[in-house]
Amino acid sequence: MTLRLSREKINYLSRIILNSLFENDQVEFLEESNEIRLSVVKSIEEELKLYNLIDKKAIEKIQSQKKPIEEGSREWEILYRKYYNEEISKLGKLLV
């Protein structure tokens, strides 16, 4: 379930975010707009890497079960959600 976005989609999202910020009168910019956009791009890429790592850990936990579990089965989906949420929870505790 790897999350992937093309470079074009990431750039498109960064422009939408930047435009939204420009429309907000409460936001003050201290950097050039392209520098801000590049920061948004970097943030999106880092988030995707993080969620892909969590995805990989959840899948590894499923594969480490004594009993083989068929990918796509109901049991696999339940375990995947459980392990994925556990990894997200661990991350949240690390960031606090």
N, C-alpha and C positions, 0 to 999 in steps of 0.2 A: 504494500500500500504506500509505496514511496511517493512523496509529494514532489512534483516537478513542475516548474514553470519555465518557459523559455525566457531567454534574455529580453526578448521583445515584450512579453507579458509583464515581466518585472519592471521594465522601464515604463510601460503604460501605467501600471499601478502606481509607480512613484510619481508620475506626472499628475495623476488624479489626486493623490494625497497632497501633493504640493499645491495644486490649484485650490483644493479645499482649504488649505491653510491660508492661502492668499486672500480668500474670500472672508475669512474670519477677522474682524476688526480688533479682536483681543490678542491676536498673535503679532508679535514684533520680530522681525528678522534681523539678525546680527551678521549673517553670512550671505554670500551670493546665492541666488536661487539654485544654480547648478550644483554648488557644494552641498546644499541642503538635499537636493534630489539624489545626489550620489550617496549621501548618508542614509537616506530612505532605502535606496537600492541595497546597500550593504546590510541594513537591518533586516530586510526581507530575506536576503540570501542566508543570513545567519539563522534566522528563525526556521527556514526550510531545512537547513542542515541539522538543527537541533531536533526537529520533529522527525526527520528521517532516521536519526540516531535512536530516538525513542522507539520508532517503528521497528528498527532492526533488533533492539533489545527484547521487545515483546515477542517477536518471531523466534528469536533464539531460545527464549524461555519455553515456548510451545514445543519447539523441536527437541528440547532437552527432556521432555516427558518420557517416562519409561515406555508407555504405550504410544505407538505412532498415532498421530491425529491428522486426519486428512484435511489439507488446506481447503477452505471454502465450506467445510461442514459446519453445522450449527455449533458443535462443541468447539471447533477451532475459532469461530467468530466470538463466542462467549469468552474463551480464554484470552483471545487477542485483546478484546476491550478491557478485560480485567487487568492484564499485564500492562497494557498501554496506559491505563488510568493510574496504575501503581507508579509507573515511571514518571508520569506527569506530577503526581503527588510528591514523589521524592524530590523532583526538581523544584517544586514550590517551596518545600521545606529548606532546601539549600539556599534559595534566594532570599529568604527572610532573615 
